[in-house]
Amino acid sequence: MSELMRTQDIALRARAEKVVPSGMWGHLHAAKLPEAYPQFFKRGEGGILWDVDGNRYVDFMCSWGPNLLGHHHPEVEEAAERQRRQGDCLNGPGEVMVELAELVVDTIGHADWTLFQKNGTDATTTCVTVARAATGKRKILVAKGAYHGAVPWCSPSLLGVTAEDRAHLIYYIFNDIQTLEAAVREAGDDLAAIVVSAYRHDLGFDQELPTQDFARAARRLADAGNAALILDEVRAGFRLDMAGSWEPLGVRPDLAAWSKAIANGYALSAVTGRDWLRKAASQVFVTGSFWAGAVSMAAAVATLNVVRRDNVPARLARLGQMLRDGLETRSRQFGVSIRQSGPAQMPAVLFDDDPDFSKGSAFCNAALAKGVYFHPKHNMFLCAAHTQADIATALEAAEHGFAAVAALRDSA
Amino acid sequence: MSELMRTQDIALRARAEKVVPSGMWGHLHAAKLPEAYPQFFKRGEGGILWDVDGNRYVDFMCSWGPNLLGHHHPEVEEAAERQRRQGDCLNGPGEVMVELAELVVDTIGHADWTLFQKNGTDATTTCVTVARAATGKRKILVAKGAYHGAVPWCSPSLLGVTAEDRAHLIYYIFNDIQTLEAAVREAGDDLAAIVVSAYRHDLGFDQELPTQDFARAARRLADAGNAALILDEVRAGFRLDMAGSWEPLGVRPDLAAWSKAIANGYALSAVTGRDWLRKAASQVFVTGSFWAGAVSMAAAVATLNVVRRDNVPARLARLGQMLRDGLETRSRQFGVSIRQSGPAQMPAVLFDDDPDFSKGSAFCNAALAKGVYFHPKHNMFLCAAHTQADIATALEAAEHGFAAVAALRDSA
């Protein structure tokens, strides 16, 4: 680890501890990462990050999703700056809201309408509320272990959550039609919605793409139950398929939640829906002080235009496959057994026989010291600013990582 | 109304209707305003707004709160731009998070710690979750009719909301100690928190400042019940008192929710809390993809520094009192009877004998045609960029408004 300076990071952590509970909150808390990882960052350019000590990383977390095209993407920044000179948070939306809504409806396969918010959790919560309003029913089916946000109805933690917050959730297992059918039966005539993630991207587990049978069953069961099929695209949206992650499966949801990558790092989320839910969506009360902010919408217009023009998902898939192939080859060279899962654009790498993630941590710590930011448990993210040279850098760093894992084994 | 062009606004509404349910959502929906009001805006500078047709307004809604110092405030924009050149949404916060947290803790009377989010609703929901986590109890007392956000536990609409979402709410009446005591009794040994707004700012009602007796009773009852006193500062924060809206009452909350004005229009919210809640705040899981965004934090640092240096609340109070006095005089000249309530910085103007707000609407429509943006039902907002000349313009426009109300009466 000696390559990494940590002076500033350590000093900032000490200051932060005093004024922020445990120094940081949520998924970006460095305490959840291997010990070499920094908490504080100074700068981002393209697919490269610098921490507060000036250490440089080729970054495969991409802000945990938002960085889709690269930091400071010129077209996105120009569009945002043009809007900023006019105005951002006014007494109503700008023309750009209409442009963005038209673009979203034109881009997303199932979308007859859209509305905009700030957090991914805003979007998933609104989908549930709209489904309940439209159906007059209450039960919501969610996959066990799936992440749909960080408020009481869906938070992965039960601390501060009451039993009533989850009273109308029924759980099924992703890709398991029998459990989905059982959950539908349990909901009876009170089924409001089935919530599915674009794919199974649970923390610490092998990722799993939906089978076509599962996707079709979800669609069929929602239809049969006069319920809404809600697709949570917050994490995967715009990386797998521009028109929606389930488009290649030929299955379209009734409602979908989008955020993270939609505006290349500007705070924005969106709900998309089909016509039968339009009236309910206009009747529920959902709002926020900054939801009409025009700058993030201008950034989203530019982002989606680039995604479409450049076929960003295809580029990410190529880069991701290059990374995946290289990791496979190198892991074998070091006699280290890994499991790679999930779409290549959002790769997950887990080590065999690694219940406490000590191998994953050793791998990541060693790669970090060589200037590459991986994650030991969570799916990672490619961005369009990554280059073949970045992938080569990543694979060099990975050799150090695999060597560290091999050394763990040899010393055991 | 003939002074106002509406061509672009009408065209955009027609386009929006197709791709956004009812053309807009939430509190910024123009359908909730008198008919002359535009939906779409082009530009903001200081305390002035231009709609998409180029009509210019002296604006007394200030984006419904966020515009505290004026649009494009040079110090805020410079700080934001400096941070933007480095990075915004990275794999963790920047140094600016620590600077902002230190500044918030130094500024806010009760604050031992803080954490940052995006929406006001994020902050109120987190306060409730932290209170429950810290106390191990469930009941939350809220004032009847108070607005604390737009998610199922607190939304003003019950559409799409289940009974269980409100299972642990108990209602009291603001400023009514007896009802608060009764609610505390009802909660029994399950009282987690008492939620209070900075003042009673319910839509369509006379605004009401908290009495000192009520504030002290809320504090005493929370203490006696080993519960948290939560102050919702989302709407009033930084306009009434820099250190917290209840500081002049000598009553400090355990938790407070902040948003709207905190970053002068950049999307940000914050929770502040006292030490006994620090551990619980570090243990609950609350997070969002954009919550560590550094640009909005840089804007907040600049905003709070200006608020402190320039004593912005005092300036807003002077300007607001000037507006209030002028409206009082002019309403009398026209023989129109109005009720002005709330703090001068956030004035509310209601008309006597106006159950359907037709007088308020006539007043606002006429003032709008003269280039002044008032609201007929909701509290309004002053910003520090407003000038005495703007107040004079507002009072001239108000004369047209009062004339319109007088004409309603005379034609009745």
HADDOCK unambig.tbl for C-alpha pairs under 7 A between the chains (distance, minus, plus):
assign (segid A and resid 12 and name CA) (segid B and resid 95 and name CA) 6.97 0.50 0.50
assign (segid A and resid 15 and name CA) (segid B and resid 98 and name CA) 6.86 0.50 0.50
assign (segid A and resid 16 and name CA) (segid B and resid 98 and name CA) 5.50 0.50 0.50
assign (segid A and resid 19 and name CA) (segid B and resid 101 and name CA) 5.88 0.50 0.50
assign (segid A and resid 19 and name CA) (segid B and resid 102 and name CA) 6.12 0.50 0.50
assign (segid A and resid 19 and name CA) (segid B and resid 105 and name CA) 6.80 0.50 0.50
assign (segid A and resid 19 and name CA) (segid B and resid 112 and name CA) 6.50 0.50 0.50
assign (segid A and resid 19 and name CA) (segid B and resid 113 and name CA) 4.34 0.50 0.50
assign (segid A and resid 19 and name CA) (segid B and resid 114 and name CA) 6.16 0.50 0.50
assign (segid A and resid 20 and name CA) (segid B and resid 101 and name CA) 6.83 0.50 0.50
assign (segid A and resid 20 and name CA) (segid B and resid 113 and name CA) 5.11 0.50 0.50
assign (segid A and resid 20 and name CA) (segid B and resid 114 and name CA) 5.22 0.50 0.50
assign (segid A and resid 20 and name CA) (segid B and resid 115 and name CA) 5.83 0.50 0.50
assign (segid A and resid 21 and name CA) (segid B and resid 113 and name CA) 6.52 0.50 0.50
assign (segid A and resid 21 and name CA) (segid B and resid 278 and name CA) 5.47 0.50 0.50
assign (segid A and resid 21 and name CA) (segid B and resid 279 and name CA) 6.75 0.50 0.50
assign (segid A and resid 21 and name CA) (segid B and resid 281 and name CA) 6.10 0.50 0.50
assign (segid A and resid 21 and name CA) (segid B and resid 282 and name CA) 4.86 0.50 0.50
assign (segid A and resid 22 and name CA) (segid B and resid 282 and name CA) 5.58 0.50 0.50
assign (segid A and resid 25 and name CA) (segid B and resid 282 and name CA) 6.70 0.50 0.50
assign (segid A and resid 25 and name CA) (segid B and resid 286 and name CA) 6.92 0.50 0.50
assign (segid A and resid 25 and name CA) (segid B and resid 287 and name CA) 6.76 0.50 0.50
assign (segid A and resid 26 and name CA) (segid B and resid 285 and name CA) 5.81 0.50 0.50
assign (segid A and resid 26 and name CA) (segid B and resid 286 and name CA) 5.55 0.50 0.50
assign (segid A and resid 26 and name CA) (segid B and resid 287 and name CA) 4.66 0.50 0.50
assign (segid A and resid 27 and name CA) (segid B and resid 287 and name CA) 6.48 0.50 0.50
assign (segid A and resid 28 and name CA) (segid B and resid 91 and name CA) 6.69 0.50 0.50
assign (segid A and resid 28 and name CA) (segid B and resid 92 and name CA) 5.51 0.50 0.50
assign (segid A and resid 39 and name CA) (segid B and resid 92 and name CA) 5.89 0.50 0.50
assign (segid A and resid 40 and name CA) (segid B and resid 92 and name CA) 5.59 0.50 0.50
assign (segid A and resid 40 and name CA) (segid B and resid 93 and name CA) 5.31 0.50 0.50
assign (segid A and resid 40 and name CA) (segid B and resid 94 and name CA) 5.16 0.50 0.50
assign (segid A and resid 40 and name CA) (segid B and resid 95 and name CA) 6.51 0.50 0.50
assign (segid A and resid 41 and name CA) (segid B and resid 90 and name CA) 6.86 0.50 0.50
assign (segid A and resid 41 and name CA) (segid B and resid 92 and name CA) 6.07 0.50 0.50
assign (segid A and resid 41 and name CA) (segid B and resid 93 and name CA) 6.10 0.50 0.50
assign (segid A and resid 41 and name CA) (segid B and resid 94 and name CA) 4.97 0.50 0.50
assign (segid A and resid 42 and name CA) (segid B and resid 86 and name CA) 6.47 0.50 0.50
assign (segid A and resid 42 and name CA) (segid B and resid 87 and name CA) 6.89 0.50 0.50
assign (segid A and resid 42 and name CA) (segid B and resid 94 and name CA) 5.78 0.50 0.50
assign (segid A and resid 43 and name CA) (segid B and resid 86 and name CA) 4.61 0.50 0.50
assign (segid A and resid 43 and name CA) (segid B and resid 87 and name CA) 4.87 0.50 0.50
assign (segid A and resid 44 and name CA) (segid B and resid 86 and name CA) 6.50 0.50 0.50
assign (segid A and resid 44 and name CA) (segid B and resid 87 and name CA) 5.26 0.50 0.50
assign (segid A and resid 44 and name CA) (segid B and resid 90 and name CA) 6.83 0.50 0.50
assign (segid A and resid 62 and name CA) (segid B and resid 91 and name CA) 6.88 0.50 0.50
assign (segid A and resid 63 and name CA) (segid B and resid 89 and name CA) 6.24 0.50 0.50
assign (segid A and resid 63 and name CA) (segid B and resid 90 and name CA) 4.77 0.50 0.50
assign (segid A and resid 63 and name CA) (segid B and resid 91 and name CA) 4.41 0.50 0.50
assign (segid A and resid 64 and name CA) (segid B and resid 91 and name CA) 6.81 0.50 0.50
assign (segid A and resid 86 and name CA) (segid B and resid 42 and name CA) 6.47 0.50 0.50
assign (segid A and resid 86 and name CA) (segid B and resid 43 and name CA) 4.61 0.50 0.50
assign (segid A and resid 86 and name CA) (segid B and resid 44 and name CA) 6.52 0.50 0.50
assign (segid A and resid 87 and name CA) (segid B and resid 42 and name CA) 6.86 0.50 0.50
assign (segid A and resid 87 and name CA) (segid B and resid 43 and name CA) 4.85 0.50 0.50
assign (segid A and resid 87 and name CA) (segid B and resid 44 and name CA) 5.27 0.50 0.50
assign (segid A and resid 89 and name CA) (segid B and resid 63 and name CA) 6.25 0.50 0.50
assign (segid A and resid 89 and name CA) (segid B and resid 265 and name CA) 5.50 0.50 0.50
assign (segid A and resid 90 and name CA) (segid B and resid 41 and name CA) 6.86 0.50 0.50
assign (segid A and resid 90 and name CA) (segid B and resid 44 and name CA) 6.85 0.50 0.50
assign (segid A and resid 90 and name CA) (segid B and resid 63 and name CA) 4.78 0.50 0.50
assign (segid A and resid 91 and name CA) (segid B and resid 28 and name CA) 6.70 0.50 0.50
assign (segid A and resid 91 and name CA) (segid B and resid 62 and name CA) 6.87 0.50 0.50
assign (segid A and resid 91 and name CA) (segid B and resid 63 and name CA) 4.41 0.50 0.50
assign (segid A and resid 91 and name CA) (segid B and resid 64 and name CA) 6.81 0.50 0.50
assign (segid A and resid 92 and name CA) (segid B and resid 28 and name CA) 5.51 0.50 0.50
assign (segid A and resid 92 and name CA) (segid B and resid 39 and name CA) 5.86 0.50 0.50
assign (segid A and resid 92 and name CA) (segid B and resid 40 and name CA) 5.56 0.50 0.50
assign (segid A and resid 92 and name CA) (segid B and resid 41 and name CA) 6.06 0.50 0.50
assign (segid A and resid 93 and name CA) (segid B and resid 40 and name CA) 5.29 0.50 0.50
assign (segid A and resid 93 and name CA) (segid B and resid 41 and name CA) 6.10 0.50 0.50
assign (segid A and resid 94 and name CA) (segid B and resid 40 and name CA) 5.15 0.50 0.50
assign (segid A and resid 94 and name CA) (segid B and resid 41 and name CA) 4.98 0.50 0.50
assign (segid A and resid 94 and name CA) (segid B and resid 42 and name CA) 5.78 0.50 0.50
assign (segid A and resid 95 and name CA) (segid B and resid 12 and name CA) 6.97 0.50 0.50
assign (segid A and resid 95 and name CA) (segid B and resid 40 and name CA) 6.51 0.50 0.50
assign (segid A and resid 98 and name CA) (segid B and resid 15 and name CA) 6.86 0.50 0.50
assign (segid A and resid 98 and name CA) (segid B and resid 16 and name CA) 5.50 0.50 0.50
assign (segid A and resid 101 and name CA) (segid B and resid 19 and name CA) 5.88 0.50 0.50
assign (segid A and resid 101 and name CA) (segid B and resid 20 and name CA) 6.85 0.50 0.50
assign (segid A and resid 102 and name CA) (segid B and resid 19 and name CA) 6.12 0.50 0.50
assign (segid A and resid 105 and name CA) (segid B and resid 19 and name CA) 6.80 0.50 0.50
assign (segid A and resid 112 and name CA) (segid B and resid 19 and name CA) 6.50 0.50 0.50
assign (segid A and resid 113 and name CA) (segid B and resid 19 and name CA) 4.36 0.50 0.50
assign (segid A and resid 113 and name CA) (segid B and resid 20 and name CA) 5.12 0.50 0.50
assign (segid A and resid 113 and name CA) (segid B and resid 21 and name CA) 6.53 0.50 0.50
assign (segid A and resid 114 and name CA) (segid B and resid 19 and name CA) 6.17 0.50 0.50
assign (segid A and resid 114 and name CA) (segid B and resid 20 and name CA) 5.22 0.50 0.50
assign (segid A and resid 115 and name CA) (segid B and resid 20 and name CA) 5.84 0.50 0.50
assign (segid A and resid 119 and name CA) (segid B and resid 288 and name CA) 6.16 0.50 0.50
assign (segid A and resid 119 and name CA) (segid B and resid 289 and name CA) 6.83 0.50 0.50
assign (segid A and resid 129 and name CA) (segid B and resid 160 and name CA) 4.56 0.50 0.50
assign (segid A and resid 129 and name CA) (segid B and resid 161 and name CA) 6.57 0.50 0.50
assign (segid A and resid 130 and name CA) (segid B and resid 160 and name CA) 6.08 0.50 0.50
assign (segid A and resid 132 and name CA) (segid B and resid 160 and name CA) 4.67 0.50 0.50
assign (segid A and resid 133 and name CA) (segid B and resid 159 and name CA) 5.51 0.50 0.50
assign (segid A and resid 133 and name CA) (segid B and resid 160 and name CA) 3.96 0.50 0.50
assign (segid A and resid 138 and name CA) (segid B and resid 162 and name CA) 6.96 0.50 0.50
assign (segid A and resid 150 and name CA) (segid B and resid 285 and name CA) 6.43 0.50 0.50
assign (segid A and resid 150 and name CA) (segid B and resid 286 and name CA) 5.24 0.50 0.50
assign (segid A and resid 150 and name CA) (segid B and resid 287 and name CA) 5.98 0.50 0.50
assign (segid A and resid 151 and name CA) (segid B and resid 286 and name CA) 6.87 0.50 0.50
assign (segid A and resid 155 and name CA) (segid B and resid 285 and name CA) 6.96 0.50 0.50
assign (segid A and resid 157 and name CA) (segid B and resid 284 and name CA) 6.84 0.50 0.50
assign (segid A and resid 157 and name CA) (segid B and resid 285 and name CA) 5.93 0.50 0.50
assign (segid A and resid 159 and name CA) (segid B and resid 133 and name CA) 5.51 0.50 0.50
assign (segid A and resid 159 and name CA) (segid B and resid 284 and name CA) 5.61 0.50 0.50
assign (segid A and resid 160 and name CA) (segid B and resid 129 and name CA) 4.56 0.50 0.50
assign (segid A and resid 160 and name CA) (segid B and resid 130 and name CA) 6.08 0.50 0.50
assign (segid A and resid 160 and name CA) (segid B and resid 132 and name CA) 4.68 0.50 0.50
assign (segid A and resid 160 and name CA) (segid B and resid 133 and name CA) 3.97 0.50 0.50
assign (segid A and resid 160 and name CA) (segid B and resid 284 and name CA) 6.69 0.50 0.50
assign (segid A and resid 161 and name CA) (segid B and resid 129 and name CA) 6.59 0.50 0.50
assign (segid A and resid 162 and name CA) (segid B and resid 138 and name CA) 6.97 0.50 0.50
assign (segid A and resid 164 and name CA) (segid B and resid 164 and name CA) 5.23 0.50 0.50
assign (segid A and resid 164 and name CA) (segid B and resid 165 and name CA) 6.71 0.50 0.50
assign (segid A and resid 164 and name CA) (segid B and resid 167 and name CA) 6.95 0.50 0.50
assign (segid A and resid 165 and name CA) (segid B and resid 164 and name CA) 6.71 0.50 0.50
assign (segid A and resid 165 and name CA) (segid B and resid 165 and name CA) 6.04 0.50 0.50
assign (segid A and resid 167 and name CA) (segid B and resid 164 and name CA) 6.94 0.50 0.50
assign (segid A and resid 260 and name CA) (segid B and resid 289 and name CA) 6.26 0.50 0.50
assign (segid A and resid 265 and name CA) (segid B and resid 89 and name CA) 5.50 0.50 0.50
assign (segid A and resid 267 and name CA) (segid B and resid 290 and name CA) 5.65 0.50 0.50
assign (segid A and resid 278 and name CA) (segid B and resid 21 and name CA) 5.49 0.50 0.50
assign (segid A and resid 279 and name CA) (segid B and resid 21 and name CA) 6.76 0.50 0.50
assign (segid A and resid 281 and name CA) (segid B and resid 21 and name CA) 6.10 0.50 0.50
assign (segid A and resid 282 and name CA) (segid B and resid 21 and name CA) 4.86 0.50 0.50
assign (segid A and resid 282 and name CA) (segid B and resid 22 and name CA) 5.59 0.50 0.50
assign (segid A and resid 282 and name CA) (segid B and resid 25 and name CA) 6.72 0.50 0.50
assign (segid A and resid 284 and name CA) (segid B and resid 157 and name CA) 6.84 0.50 0.50
assign (segid A and resid 284 and name CA) (segid B and resid 159 and name CA) 5.62 0.50 0.50
assign (segid A and resid 284 and name CA) (segid B and resid 160 and name CA) 6.71 0.50 0.50
assign (segid A and resid 285 and name CA) (segid B and resid 26 and name CA) 5.83 0.50 0.50
assign (segid A and resid 285 and name CA) (segid B and resid 150 and name CA) 6.42 0.50 0.50
assign (segid A and resid 285 and name CA) (segid B and resid 155 and name CA) 6.95 0.50 0.50
assign (segid A and resid 285 and name CA) (segid B and resid 157 and name CA) 5.94 0.50 0.50
assign (segid A and resid 286 and name CA) (segid B and resid 25 and name CA) 6.92 0.50 0.50
assign (segid A and resid 286 and name CA) (segid B and resid 26 and name CA) 5.56 0.50 0.50
assign (segid A and resid 286 and name CA) (segid B and resid 150 and name CA) 5.23 0.50 0.50
assign (segid A and resid 286 and name CA) (segid B and resid 151 and name CA) 6.88 0.50 0.50
assign (segid A and resid 287 and name CA) (segid B and resid 25 and name CA) 6.75 0.50 0.50
assign (segid A and resid 287 and name CA) (segid B and resid 26 and name CA) 4.67 0.50 0.50
assign (segid A and resid 287 and name CA) (segid B and resid 27 and name CA) 6.48 0.50 0.50
assign (segid A and resid 287 and name CA) (segid B and resid 150 and name CA) 5.97 0.50 0.50
assign (segid A and resid 288 and name CA) (segid B and resid 119 and name CA) 6.16 0.50 0.50
assign (segid A and resid 289 and name CA) (segid B and resid 119 and name CA) 6.81 0.50 0.50
assign (segid A and resid 289 and name CA) (segid B and resid 260 and name CA) 6.25 0.50 0.50
assign (segid A and resid 290 and name CA) (segid B and resid 267 and name CA) 5.65 0.50 0.50
